[in-house]
């Protein structure tokens, strides 16, 4: 077959890039790595440069990607929101600084180097110091109005701080990035896999997908973060600072969250040294950083240099190459989750990657294995997706052994041998047997955990024994354990047996929210369980609730419970065995303590607390438990409705916001005094 002509290859590249742009910007998904995508765009740019008659104004090389989605109102940026040219080459970064020196006829330019956080670009508008709007980049001219979702971000202030040294403009568009920390990414992905859904491949996809949720109550459950570091439209223009570094100081003075690190450089060597320092630092950061951004410091010179149709000519992104390694795929094992999802895991010959030894990697699901044709015995390329989760990218077919055969995904649960099923709309294959021992073990461990019923003595080892003996097949069986059976588990176990039975008995009257959380309802964590407990006051009332109890006229009835969560709750109890589980718990004598019930605390009823900083002797969870036991509510953000902010050492922006709003600030000692 003959090689394609330049015209044919340009058409192929434009179509391919358009497809990947749609996946990345609108669906928060990606099939190829950033490096592979950037290579496609570089090839297209080179072909267009060599064939100028084939260049087009609407080529992907001449415009930014478009992240606008249906369901959101569009809003026009007062000043265009551009993308950044990027490079993976130190030589190209040197050429960038050399070009600026030539054009400006100066060799003493100052540059600013900042971390490039891998998230979703956003423009936040403040008028007279008040937050009025948050808009995605969109197509650079107009983007999606995501104000409702942005307001759920705890560290995004509603008002800018005013000070004598730093003016607050009448109008300013502050540009930045919405992102998700590595820890939150891992938490949500684990939950998603338990539900049989495709896990997000990196924190950027998850952050972008969260921002574009139409239900802001779902957004509120996911801990989005934001950093602001750039500017768009500003009025009056005279309030514009002189340098990028000065603007960085203004952003901090206004109380806006911004990047942790910034370097100043006056030569290409210093720029590259700063990038190397960031490269060494990035693995220790709490958020995904995929490169560095180098900016000309002088704002007047930025204006002189100008911009292309898609990117400023005074800034360049240097992107870090993802760390990859080849290794042997020794085996594929199947893990069974709490909800029965069968998750394939690659067992690898250990290899060093991104500072850690990797011996296992996710294969996501059956379809992923088939699409990549992954076989046991293959040599595979492994990458830490988003620098967090090891994933198998592809097989090195040149090293495939002749005896390698396509992997056959199990048709039955490897634990209980029940026939596996794939539910409509799911990518996951799951075991449908609710009494599958591994599912039972995981459900009971969750139910008894400190986050739920906190049953002392009912740890992993004991749960495994109870399930293996066949004494616990469902959660309610815990309340029917036979003392003589437990005594048969070993010698000198009388005291531990009696302690365990006493702990199980005591759990019958635990707080209602602990039971709600312990049931394992999809999407319902501790915070939502507390909201449900406050509203319904009993397990049976929760089972009998309908969608009308949650959503009326398309609006949430219960704060924090949106349509997606409401459907998950009602769907959970629509399954007969789940409703029966509640009936059996109640029949076993379970009598949860509702908020404000006799015996429960009422001292803090109607009061809202916010915790910030490190307390002298209490963890945040311990402090929160004390407050909630007294009938109070713990919130993650400060507002005018906050009763007290409890501040410890190294208190951050929440303390500053409390002081600005006039909210009372107390310490741990005062909290203990209020509780007496």
VEXDREN-2710 file (C-alpha; in Angstrom, 1 decimal):
% VEXDREN-2710
k/r/px/py/pz
1/UNK/0.0/0.0/0.0
2/UNK/1.4/3.4/-1.0
3/UNK/2.1/6.1/1.6
4/UNK/-0.7/8.7/1.9
5/UNK/-0.2/12.1/0.2
6/UNK/0.3/15.1/2.4
7/UNK/-3.3/16.1/1.8
8/UNK/-4.6/12.7/2.8
9/UNK/-2.4/12.5/5.9
10/UNK/-3.4/16.0/7.0
11/UNK/-7.1/15.0/6.7
12/UNK/-6.4/11.8/8.7
13/UNK/-4.7/13.8/11.4
14/UNK/-7.4/16.5/11.6
15/UNK/-10.1/13.8/12.0
16/UNK/-8.1/11.9/14.6
17/UNK/-7.3/15.0/16.6
18/UNK/-10.9/16.1/16.5
19/UNK/-12.0/12.8/17.9
20/UNK/-9.5/12.9/20.7
21/UNK/-10.4/16.5/21.4
22/UNK/-14.0/15.5/21.9
23/UNK/-13.1/12.6/24.2
24/UNK/-10.8/14.8/26.3
25/UNK/-12.6/18.1/26.4
26/UNK/-16.3/17.1/26.3
27/UNK/-16.4/13.5/27.7
28/UNK/-13.5/13.8/30.2
29/UNK/-12.0/10.6/28.7
30/UNK/-8.9/9.8/26.7
31/UNK/-7.7/6.8/24.7
32/UNK/-4.1/8.0/24.2
33/UNK/-1.5/9.6/26.4
34/UNK/-0.7/13.3/26.3
35/UNK/2.6/12.6/24.6
36/UNK/0.8/10.6/21.8
37/UNK/-1.7/13.4/21.4
38/UNK/0.9/16.1/21.3
39/UNK/2.9/14.0/18.7
40/UNK/-0.2/14.0/16.4
41/UNK/-0.5/17.8/16.7
42/UNK/3.2/18.3/16.1
43/UNK/3.0/16.1/12.9
44/UNK/0.0/18.1/11.7
45/UNK/1.7/21.4/12.4
46/UNK/4.9/20.3/10.5
47/UNK/2.8/19.1/7.5
48/UNK/0.8/22.4/7.4
49/UNK/4.0/24.4/7.6
50/UNK/5.5/22.4/4.7
51/UNK/2.2/22.6/2.7
52/UNK/0.9/26.1/3.4
53/UNK/-1.8/25.8/0.7
54/UNK/-3.4/23.0/2.8
55/UNK/-3.4/25.0/6.0
56/UNK/-6.9/26.1/7.3
57/UNK/-8.0/28.6/9.9
58/UNK/-10.2/25.9/11.6
59/UNK/-7.3/23.4/11.9
60/UNK/-6.7/22.0/15.4
61/UNK/-3.3/23.7/15.2
62/UNK/-5.0/27.1/15.0
63/UNK/-7.6/26.8/17.8
64/UNK/-8.1/25.7/21.3
65/UNK/-10.1/22.6/22.2
66/UNK/-13.8/23.1/22.9
67/UNK/-15.1/21.8/26.3
68/UNK/-18.7/23.2/26.0
69/UNK/-21.4/20.6/26.9
70/UNK/-25.2/20.5/26.6
71/UNK/-27.0/21.4/29.7
72/UNK/-24.9/24.5/30.6
73/UNK/-25.5/28.1/29.7
74/UNK/-22.7/29.6/27.6
75/UNK/-21.0/32.8/28.7
76/UNK/-18.7/35.0/26.6
77/UNK/-15.3/35.8/28.1
78/UNK/-14.6/39.5/28.3
79/UNK/-11.1/38.7/27.2
80/UNK/-10.2/35.6/25.1
81/UNK/-9.1/32.6/27.1
82/UNK/-6.2/30.9/25.3
83/UNK/-4.3/27.7/25.5
84/UNK/-0.5/27.3/25.7
85/UNK/2.1/26.0/23.2
86/UNK/4.1/23.2/24.7
87/UNK/7.3/21.3/24.3
88/UNK/9.0/18.2/25.8
89/UNK/12.4/19.5/24.7
90/UNK/15.0/21.6/26.6
91/UNK/16.4/22.8/23.3
92/UNK/13.0/24.1/22.3
93/UNK/12.7/25.9/25.6
94/UNK/16.0/27.6/25.0
95/UNK/14.8/28.6/21.5
96/UNK/11.6/30.1/23.2
97/UNK/13.7/32.4/25.4
98/UNK/16.1/33.2/22.6
99/UNK/13.2/34.3/20.4
100/UNK/11.9/36.6/23.0
101/UNK/15.3/38.1/23.5
102/UNK/15.6/38.7/19.7
103/UNK/12.2/40.2/19.3
104/UNK/12.5/42.5/22.3
105/UNK/16.2/43.2/21.6
106/UNK/17.1/42.5/25.2
107/UNK/19.1/39.8/26.9
108/UNK/18.2/40.6/30.5
109/UNK/14.6/39.3/30.5
110/UNK/13.0/37.9/33.6
111/UNK/10.9/34.8/33.5
112/UNK/8.5/33.2/36.0
113/UNK/8.3/29.4/36.3
114/UNK/5.2/27.8/37.8
115/UNK/3.9/24.2/38.2
116/UNK/1.5/23.2/35.4
117/UNK/-1.4/21.6/37.3
118/UNK/-3.3/19.0/35.3
119/UNK/-6.9/20.0/35.6
120/UNK/-9.7/22.0/33.9
121/UNK/-9.1/25.6/32.9
122/UNK/-11.5/28.1/34.5
123/UNK/-12.1/31.8/34.6
124/UNK/-13.6/33.2/37.8
125/UNK/-15.1/36.7/37.6
126/UNK/-15.2/39.0/40.6
127/UNK/-17.2/42.3/40.5
128/UNK/-16.7/44.8/43.2
129/UNK/-14.9/42.0/45.0
130/UNK/-17.8/39.6/44.9
131/UNK/-17.7/36.3/43.1
132/UNK/-20.3/36.4/40.3
133/UNK/-19.3/33.8/37.8
134/UNK/-17.1/30.8/36.9
135/UNK/-16.7/29.8/33.3
136/UNK/-14.7/27.0/31.6
137/UNK/-12.4/27.9/28.7
138/UNK/-14.8/26.5/26.1
139/UNK/-13.6/27.4/22.7
140/UNK/-11.7/30.4/24.0
141/UNK/-14.3/32.9/23.2
142/UNK/-17.2/31.5/25.2
143/UNK/-17.4/28.7/27.8
144/UNK/-19.8/26.9/30.1
145/UNK/-21.1/28.7/33.1
146/UNK/-20.2/26.4/36.0
147/UNK/-20.8/28.9/38.8
148/UNK/-23.1/26.6/40.8
149/UNK/-20.5/23.8/40.8
150/UNK/-17.6/26.1/41.5
151/UNK/-19.3/27.4/44.6
152/UNK/-19.0/23.9/46.1
153/UNK/-15.2/24.3/46.1
154/UNK/-14.4/25.0/49.7
155/UNK/-11.3/27.2/49.2
156/UNK/-12.9/29.5/46.5
157/UNK/-13.8/32.7/48.4
158/UNK/-17.1/34.5/47.7
159/UNK/-15.4/37.8/48.3
160/UNK/-11.9/39.2/47.7
161/UNK/-10.0/40.5/50.6
162/UNK/-9.3/44.2/50.5
163/UNK/-6.1/45.8/51.8
164/UNK/-4.5/49.2/51.5
165/UNK/-1.5/47.8/49.5
166/UNK/-3.4/45.7/47.0
167/UNK/-6.3/47.2/45.1
168/UNK/-9.5/45.2/44.3
169/UNK/-10.4/46.0/40.7
170/UNK/-14.0/46.8/39.9
171/UNK/-14.0/43.8/37.6
172/UNK/-11.5/41.0/37.1
173/UNK/-11.4/37.7/35.4
174/UNK/-8.9/35.5/37.4
175/UNK/-7.8/32.5/35.4
176/UNK/-6.7/29.2/36.9
177/UNK/-7.3/25.4/37.1
178/UNK/-9.9/23.2/38.8
179/UNK/-8.3/19.9/39.9
180/UNK/-8.5/17.0/42.2
181/UNK/-5.9/15.7/44.6
182/UNK/-4.4/12.3/44.2
183/UNK/-6.0/11.1/47.4
184/UNK/-9.5/12.1/46.4
185/UNK/-8.9/10.6/43.0
186/UNK/-8.1/7.2/44.5
187/UNK/-11.1/7.3/46.9
188/UNK/-13.6/8.0/44.1
189/UNK/-12.1/5.5/41.7
190/UNK/-12.3/2.8/44.3
191/UNK/-16.0/3.6/44.9
192/UNK/-16.6/3.7/41.1
193/UNK/-15.1/0.3/40.6
194/UNK/-17.2/-1.1/43.4
195/UNK/-20.3/0.1/41.4
196/UNK/-19.2/-1.6/38.3
197/UNK/-18.4/1.6/36.5
198/UNK/-15.3/2.4/34.4
199/UNK/-12.7/4.0/36.6
200/UNK/-11.3/7.4/35.6
201/UNK/-7.9/7.0/34.1
202/UNK/-6.3/10.1/35.8
203/UNK/-7.3/12.9/38.2
204/UNK/-7.7/15.4/35.3
205/UNK/-10.5/13.3/33.7
206/UNK/-12.2/12.9/37.1
207/UNK/-12.0/16.7/37.9
208/UNK/-13.3/17.6/34.4
209/UNK/-16.1/15.1/34.6
210/UNK/-17.1/16.3/38.1
211/UNK/-17.1/20.0/37.0
212/UNK/-19.5/19.1/34.2
213/UNK/-22.0/17.3/36.4
214/UNK/-25.5/18.9/36.1
215/UNK/-26.3/18.0/39.7
216/UNK/-24.2/20.3/42.0
217/UNK/-24.9/18.0/45.0
218/UNK/-22.8/15.3/43.3
219/UNK/-20.0/17.9/42.8
220/UNK/-20.2/18.8/46.5
221/UNK/-19.5/15.2/47.5
222/UNK/-16.2/15.2/45.5
223/UNK/-13.5/17.4/46.9
224/UNK/-12.5/19.6/44.0
225/UNK/-9.7/22.1/44.5
226/UNK/-8.8/25.3/42.6
227/UNK/-5.7/27.4/42.0
228/UNK/-5.8/30.8/40.4
229/UNK/-2.7/32.4/38.8
230/UNK/-3.6/34.3/35.7
231/UNK/-5.6/37.2/34.6
232/UNK/-8.1/38.0/31.9
233/UNK/-10.2/41.2/31.6
234/UNK/-9.5/43.8/34.3
235/UNK/-11.3/47.1/34.9
236/UNK/-10.0/49.7/35.3
237/UNK/-7.0/48.8/33.2
238/UNK/-4.9/51.1/35.3
239/UNK/-5.1/48.6/38.2
240/UNK/-3.1/46.0/36.2
241/UNK/0.1/45.1/38.0
242/UNK/3.5/45.6/36.3
243/UNK/4.7/42.0/36.5
244/UNK/3.5/38.5/36.7
245/UNK/5.2/38.1/40.1
246/UNK/3.4/41.2/41.4
247/UNK/0.1/39.7/40.2
248/UNK/1.0/36.5/42.0
249/UNK/1.3/38.5/45.2
250/UNK/-2.0/40.2/44.6
251/UNK/-3.8/36.8/44.1
252/UNK/-2.5/35.7/47.5
253/UNK/-3.4/39.0/49.1
254/UNK/-7.0/38.7/47.8
255/UNK/-7.3/35.4/49.6
256/UNK/-7.4/33.3/46.5
257/UNK/-5.8/29.8/46.4
258/UNK/-2.8/29.8/44.1
259/UNK/0.2/27.6/43.2
260/UNK/2.5/26.7/46.1
261/UNK/5.8/27.3/44.2
262/UNK/7.1/29.9/41.8
263/UNK/10.6/30.5/40.5
264/UNK/12.2/33.6/39.0
265/UNK/14.8/33.1/36.3
266/UNK/16.8/35.5/34.1
267/UNK/18.3/33.1/31.6
268/UNK/17.5/29.8/29.7
269/UNK/19.9/28.0/32.1
270/UNK/18.0/29.3/35.1
271/UNK/14.7/28.4/33.5
272/UNK/15.8/24.8/32.9
273/UNK/17.2/24.6/36.4
274/UNK/13.9/25.6/37.9
275/UNK/12.1/23.1/35.7
276/UNK/14.5/20.4/36.9
277/UNK/13.8/21.4/40.6
278/UNK/10.1/21.1/40.0
279/UNK/10.5/17.8/38.3
280/UNK/12.3/16.4/41.4
281/UNK/9.6/17.9/43.6
282/UNK/6.5/16.9/41.8
283/UNK/6.1/13.3/43.0
284/UNK/5.7/14.7/46.6
285/UNK/2.9/17.1/45.7
286/UNK/-0.7/16.3/46.6
287/UNK/-2.0/17.1/43.1
288/UNK/-1.1/16.0/39.6
289/UNK/1.5/18.2/37.9
290/UNK/2.3/17.4/34.3
291/UNK/4.9/20.1/33.6
292/UNK/6.0/23.7/34.1
293/UNK/4.7/26.9/32.7
294/UNK/7.3/29.6/31.8
295/UNK/6.1/33.1/31.4
296/UNK/7.7/36.4/30.6
297/UNK/7.5/38.4/33.8
298/UNK/6.9/41.9/32.5
299/UNK/3.2/42.5/31.6
300/UNK/4.1/45.4/29.4
301/UNK/6.5/43.2/27.4
302/UNK/3.9/40.5/27.3
303/UNK/1.6/42.9/25.4
304/UNK/4.5/43.8/23.1
305/UNK/5.1/40.2/22.2
306/UNK/1.3/39.5/21.7
307/UNK/-0.3/36.2/20.8
308/UNK/-1.2/33.8/18.0
309/UNK/-4.8/32.8/17.3
310/UNK/-4.7/30.2/20.1
311/UNK/-1.8/30.9/22.5
312/UNK/0.2/33.8/24.0
313/UNK/3.7/34.1/22.5
314/UNK/5.1/35.1/25.8
315/UNK/4.5/31.8/27.6
316/UNK/5.4/28.2/27.0
317/UNK/4.5/24.9/28.8
318/UNK/7.3/22.4/29.3
319/UNK/5.7/19.0/29.8
320/UNK/7.3/16.2/31.7
321/UNK/7.4/12.8/29.9
322/UNK/5.4/10.2/31.8
323/UNK/7.6/7.5/33.3
324/UNK/7.1/4.2/31.6
325/UNK/8.8/0.8/31.8
326/UNK/8.6/-2.5/30.1
327/UNK/8.1/-5.6/32.2
328/UNK/6.7/-9.2/32.1
329/UNK/3.0/-9.8/32.7
330/UNK/3.3/-13.0/34.8
331/UNK/-0.4/-13.5/35.4
332/UNK/-3.9/-12.0/35.5
333/UNK/-5.9/-12.4/38.8
334/UNK/-9.5/-11.5/39.4
335/UNK/-10.6/-9.6/42.5
336/UNK/-14.2/-9.7/43.7
337/UNK/-15.5/-6.5/45.2
338/UNK/-18.1/-5.7/47.8
339/UNK/-20.8/-5.3/45.1
340/UNK/-19.6/-8.4/43.2
341/UNK/-17.6/-6.6/40.5
342/UNK/-14.9/-8.8/39.0
343/UNK/-11.8/-6.7/38.5
344/UNK/-8.8/-8.0/36.6
345/UNK/-5.3/-7.2/38.0
346/UNK/-2.0/-7.6/36.1
347/UNK/0.6/-9.4/38.2
348/UNK/4.0/-8.1/37.0
349/UNK/7.6/-8.7/37.3
350/UNK/8.5/-5.9/39.7
351/UNK/9.8/-2.8/38.0
352/UNK/10.8/0.7/39.3
353/UNK/8.4/3.4/38.1
354/UNK/8.0/7.1/39.3
355/UNK/10.0/6.4/42.4
356/UNK/8.2/3.2/43.5
357/UNK/8.4/-0.5/42.8
358/UNK/5.4/-1.6/40.8
359/UNK/4.4/-5.3/40.8
360/UNK/0.6/-5.0/40.1
361/UNK/-1.4/-2.8/37.7
362/UNK/-5.0/-2.3/36.9
363/UNK/-6.5/-3.8/33.8
364/UNK/-9.9/-2.2/34.5
365/UNK/-12.3/-4.7/32.9
366/UNK/-12.9/-7.4/30.4
367/UNK/-13.3/-5.1/27.4
368/UNK/-10.0/-3.3/28.2
369/UNK/-8.1/-6.6/28.1
370/UNK/-9.7/-7.6/24.8
371/UNK/-9.2/-4.2/23.2
372/UNK/-5.5/-4.2/24.0
373/UNK/-5.2/-7.9/23.3
374/UNK/-3.3/-8.4/26.6
375/UNK/-2.0/-12.0/27.2
376/UNK/-0.3/-13.7/30.1
377/UNK/3.4/-13.9/29.3
378/UNK/3.4/-10.7/27.2
379/UNK/6.0/-8.0/27.7
380/UNK/3.9/-4.9/28.5
381/UNK/4.5/-1.2/28.7
382/UNK/3.4/0.1/32.1
383/UNK/2.8/3.8/33.0
384/UNK/1.7/5.4/36.2
385/UNK/-1.5/7.1/35.0
386/UNK/-1.6/10.6/36.3
387/UNK/1.5/9.6/38.3
388/UNK/-0.7/7.6/40.6
389/UNK/-2.2/4.3/39.4
390/UNK/0.0/1.8/37.5
391/UNK/-1.7/0.9/34.2
392/UNK/-0.8/-1.3/31.3
393/UNK/-0.6/0.8/28.2
394/UNK/0.1/-1.7/25.5
395/UNK/1.8/-5.0/24.6
396/UNK/5.2/-5.1/22.9
397/UNK/4.1/-7.5/20.1
398/UNK/7.7/-7.9/18.9
399/UNK/8.4/-9.7/22.2
400/UNK/5.2/-11.8/22.2
401/UNK/6.0/-15.5/22.7
402/UNK/4.5/-18.0/20.2
403/UNK/2.7/-19.9/23.0
404/UNK/0.8/-16.8/24.1
405/UNK/-3.0/-17.2/23.7
406/UNK/-5.8/-14.6/24.1
407/UNK/-6.9/-14.2/27.7
408/UNK/-10.3/-15.8/28.5
409/UNK/-12.2/-13.7/31.1
410/UNK/-13.9/-15.9/33.7
411/UNK/-17.6/-16.7/33.0
412/UNK/-18.1/-17.6/36.6
413/UNK/-17.1/-16.0/39.9
414/UNK/-13.8/-17.3/41.0
415/UNK/-14.9/-17.4/44.6
416/UNK/-18.4/-19.0/44.6
417/UNK/-18.6/-20.2/40.9
418/UNK/-21.9/-18.4/40.3
419/UNK/-22.4/-17.5/36.6
420/UNK/-21.1/-14.0/36.0
421/UNK/-23.4/-11.3/34.5
422/UNK/-23.0/-8.0/32.8
423/UNK/-25.8/-5.6/33.6
424/UNK/-27.1/-3.3/30.8
425/UNK/-25.2/0.0/30.6
426/UNK/-22.2/-1.4/32.7
427/UNK/-18.7/-2.3/31.5
428/UNK/-18.2/-4.4/34.5
429/UNK/-18.7/-8.2/34.8
430/UNK/-20.1/-9.1/38.3
431/UNK/-21.0/-12.0/40.5
432/UNK/-24.8/-11.8/41.1
433/UNK/-24.7/-14.0/44.2
434/UNK/-25.3/-11.7/47.2
435/UNK/-24.1/-14.6/49.5
436/UNK/-20.8/-14.9/47.7
437/UNK/-18.3/-15.4/50.5
438/UNK/-15.9/-12.7/49.4
439/UNK/-18.7/-10.2/48.9
440/UNK/-20.1/-11.1/52.3
441/UNK/-16.7/-10.6/53.9
442/UNK/-16.2/-7.2/52.4
443/UNK/-19.7/-6.0/53.3
444/UNK/-19.4/-7.2/56.9
445/UNK/-15.9/-5.6/57.2
446/UNK/-17.4/-2.4/55.9
447/UNK/-20.4/-2.6/58.3
448/UNK/-18.2/-3.3/61.3
449/UNK/-15.5/-0.8/60.5
450/UNK/-14.8/2.3/62.6
451/UNK/-16.3/4.5/59.9
452/UNK/-19.6/2.6/60.3
453/UNK/-20.7/0.6/63.4
454/UNK/-17.2/0.5/64.9
455/UNK/-17.7/-3.0/66.4
456/UNK/-14.5/-3.7/68.4
457/UNK/-13.1/-7.2/67.9
458/UNK/-14.8/-7.7/64.5
459/UNK/-11.7/-7.2/62.4
460/UNK/-10.7/-8.8/59.1
461/UNK/-9.4/-12.0/60.6
462/UNK/-12.6/-12.6/62.7
463/UNK/-14.9/-11.8/59.8
464/UNK/-13.0/-14.3/57.6
465/UNK/-13.5/-17.0/60.2
466/UNK/-17.2/-16.3/60.6
467/UNK/-17.8/-16.3/56.9
468/UNK/-15.7/-19.4/56.3
469/UNK/-17.6/-21.3/59.0
470/UNK/-20.8/-20.4/57.3
471/UNK/-22.1/-18.6/60.5
472/UNK/-22.4/-15.2/58.7
473/UNK/-23.9/-15.1/55.2
474/UNK/-25.6/-11.8/55.6
475/UNK/-25.1/-8.7/57.8
476/UNK/-28.1/-9.5/60.1
477/UNK/-26.4/-12.9/61.0
478/UNK/-24.0/-10.9/63.2
479/UNK/-26.8/-10.5/65.7
480/UNK/-27.5/-14.2/65.9
481/UNK/-24.0/-15.5/66.6
482/UNK/-23.9/-18.5/68.9
483/UNK/-21.5/-18.2/71.9
484/UNK/-20.7/-21.9/71.9
485/UNK/-19.8/-21.8/68.2
486/UNK/-17.4/-18.8/68.8
487/UNK/-15.8/-20.7/71.7
488/UNK/-14.9/-23.5/69.3
489/UNK/-12.7/-21.3/67.3
490/UNK/-9.7/-21.8/69.6
491/UNK/-8.3/-22.1/73.1
492/UNK/-8.6/-19.4/75.8
493/UNK/-11.1/-17.4/73.7
494/UNK/-13.8/-17.0/76.4
495/UNK/-13.0/-13.4/77.3
496/UNK/-12.6/-12.3/73.6
497/UNK/-15.8/-14.1/72.7
498/UNK/-17.8/-12.4/75.4
499/UNK/-16.2/-9.0/74.5
500/UNK/-17.1/-9.5/70.9
501/UNK/-20.7/-10.4/71.7
502/UNK/-21.0/-7.5/74.0
503/UNK/-19.7/-5.1/71.3
504/UNK/-22.2/-6.5/68.8
505/UNK/-25.0/-6.1/71.3
506/UNK/-24.0/-2.5/72.1
507/UNK/-24.0/-1.7/68.4
508/UNK/-27.7/-2.2/68.2
509/UNK/-28.3/1.2/69.6
510/UNK/-25.5/3.0/67.6
511/UNK/-26.4/6.3/65.8
512/UNK/-28.7/5.9/62.9
513/UNK/-26.3/7.4/60.4
514/UNK/-23.8/4.6/61.2
515/UNK/-26.3/2.0/60.1
516/UNK/-27.2/3.9/57.0
517/UNK/-23.5/4.1/56.1
518/UNK/-22.9/0.5/57.0
519/UNK/-25.6/-0.8/54.5
520/UNK/-23.3/0.1/51.6
521/UNK/-25.7/2.1/49.6
522/UNK/-24.0/3.3/46.3
523/UNK/-22.9/7.0/46.4
524/UNK/-23.8/7.3/50.1
525/UNK/-20.9/8.1/52.3
526/UNK/-20.7/9.2/55.9
527/UNK/-21.8/12.8/55.2
528/UNK/-24.8/11.8/53.2
529/UNK/-25.7/9.2/55.8
530/UNK/-25.9/11.9/58.4
531/UNK/-28.1/14.0/56.2
532/UNK/-30.4/11.1/55.6
533/UNK/-30.5/10.2/59.3
534/UNK/-31.5/13.8/60.3
535/UNK/-34.4/13.8/57.8
536/UNK/-35.9/10.3/58.1
537/UNK/-35.1/9.4/61.7
538/UNK/-35.5/5.6/61.2
539/UNK/-34.3/2.8/58.9
540/UNK/-37.8/1.7/57.9
541/UNK/-38.7/5.3/56.9
542/UNK/-35.6/5.4/54.7
543/UNK/-36.6/2.0/53.1
544/UNK/-40.1/3.3/52.3
545/UNK/-39.0/6.7/50.9
546/UNK/-39.7/7.4/47.2
547/UNK/-38.1/9.7/44.7
548/UNK/-40.7/12.4/45.6
549/UNK/-39.2/12.5/49.1
550/UNK/-35.9/13.5/47.6
551/UNK/-36.7/15.5/44.4
552/UNK/-39.7/17.8/43.8
553/UNK/-40.1/19.9/40.7
554/UNK/-36.5/18.9/39.7
555/UNK/-35.2/20.4/42.9
556/UNK/-33.5/18.6/45.8
557/UNK/-35.7/18.4/48.9
558/UNK/-32.7/17.4/51.1
559/UNK/-29.6/19.5/51.0
560/UNK/-26.7/17.4/49.7
561/UNK/-28.9/14.7/48.1
562/UNK/-29.3/15.2/44.4
563/UNK/-31.1/13.1/41.7
564/UNK/-28.2/10.7/41.1
565/UNK/-27.9/9.8/44.8
566/UNK/-31.7/9.7/45.2
567/UNK/-31.9/7.1/42.4
568/UNK/-29.1/5.1/44.0
569/UNK/-30.9/5.0/47.4
570/UNK/-34.4/4.1/46.1
571/UNK/-32.9/1.6/43.6
572/UNK/-30.9/0.0/46.5
573/UNK/-34.0/-0.6/48.6
574/UNK/-36.1/-1.6/45.5
575/UNK/-34.0/-4.8/45.6
576/UNK/-35.9/-7.3/47.8
577/UNK/-32.8/-8.7/49.6
578/UNK/-31.7/-5.2/50.7
579/UNK/-35.1/-4.3/52.0
580/UNK/-35.3/-7.7/53.8
581/UNK/-31.9/-7.0/55.3
582/UNK/-33.3/-3.9/57.1
583/UNK/-36.3/-5.9/58.3
584/UNK/-34.1/-8.6/59.6
585/UNK/-31.9/-6.1/61.4
586/UNK/-34.9/-4.5/63.1
587/UNK/-36.2/-8.0/64.0
588/UNK/-32.9/-8.8/65.6
589/UNK/-33.4/-5.9/68.0
590/UNK/-31.5/-3.2/66.2
591/UNK/-32.8/0.2/67.4
592/UNK/-30.7/3.0/66.0
593/UNK/-30.4/6.2/67.9
594/UNK/-31.8/9.0/65.8
595/UNK/-30.4/12.5/66.0
596/UNK/-31.8/14.4/69.0
597/UNK/-33.4/11.2/70.4
598/UNK/-33.5/10.7/74.1
599/UNK/-30.0/9.6/75.2
600/UNK/-28.5/11.5/72.2
601/UNK/-26.9/14.9/72.6
602/UNK/-28.9/18.0/72.0
603/UNK/-26.4/20.7/73.3
604/UNK/-25.3/21.6/69.8
605/UNK/-28.6/21.1/67.9
606/UNK/-29.0/23.7/65.2
607/UNK/-25.3/24.6/65.4
608/UNK/-22.7/24.3/62.5
609/UNK/-19.0/23.9/63.1
610/UNK/-16.0/24.0/60.8
611/UNK/-12.7/22.5/61.7
612/UNK/-9.4/23.9/60.4
613/UNK/-5.7/23.3/61.3
614/UNK/-4.2/20.7/63.7
615/UNK/-5.8/20.4/67.2
616/UNK/-3.6/19.7/70.2
617/UNK/-5.1/16.3/71.3
618/UNK/-7.9/15.5/68.9
619/UNK/-8.0/14.3/65.3
620/UNK/-10.5/16.0/63.1
621/UNK/-12.6/12.8/63.0
622/UNK/-12.6/12.7/66.8
623/UNK/-13.6/16.3/67.1
624/UNK/-16.3/15.8/64.5
625/UNK/-17.7/12.8/66.4
626/UNK/-17.9/14.8/69.6
627/UNK/-19.8/17.6/67.9
628/UNK/-22.2/15.3/66.1
629/UNK/-22.8/13.3/69.3
630/UNK/-24.0/16.6/70.8
631/UNK/-26.4/17.2/67.9
632/UNK/-24.2/19.6/65.9
633/UNK/-23.3/19.5/62.3
634/UNK/-19.7/19.6/60.9
635/UNK/-19.3/21.4/57.6
636/UNK/-16.3/21.7/55.3
637/UNK/-16.8/25.3/54.4
638/UNK/-17.2/28.6/56.3
639/UNK/-20.4/30.7/55.7
640/UNK/-22.4/33.3/57.5
641/UNK/-24.5/30.3/58.9
642/UNK/-21.4/28.8/60.6
643/UNK/-21.7/28.9/64.4
644/UNK/-18.1/28.3/65.3
645/UNK/-14.8/27.7/63.5
646/UNK/-12.5/25.5/65.6
647/UNK/-9.0/26.5/64.8
648/UNK/-5.8/24.6/65.5
649/UNK/-2.2/25.0/64.6
650/UNK/-1.5/26.0/60.9
651/UNK/-5.1/27.0/60.3
652/UNK/-5.5/28.2/56.7
653/UNK/-8.0/30.1/54.6
654/UNK/-11.0/28.9/56.6
655/UNK/-9.7/30.9/59.6
656/UNK/-9.2/34.0/57.4
657/UNK/-12.7/33.6/56.0
658/UNK/-14.2/33.2/59.5
659/UNK/-12.5/36.4/60.6
660/UNK/-13.8/38.3/57.6
661/UNK/-17.4/37.1/58.1
662/UNK/-17.3/37.7/61.8
663/UNK/-17.8/34.0/62.6
664/UNK/-16.7/33.1/66.2
665/UNK/-13.4/31.3/66.3
666/UNK/-12.6/29.0/69.2
667/UNK/-9.9/26.4/70.1
668/UNK/-10.1/22.8/71.3
669/UNK/-10.2/23.9/75.0
670/UNK/-13.2/26.1/74.3
671/UNK/-14.9/23.2/72.4
672/UNK/-14.5/20.9/75.4
673/UNK/-15.8/23.7/77.7
674/UNK/-18.9/24.1/75.5
675/UNK/-19.5/20.3/75.7
676/UNK/-19.5/20.2/79.5
END
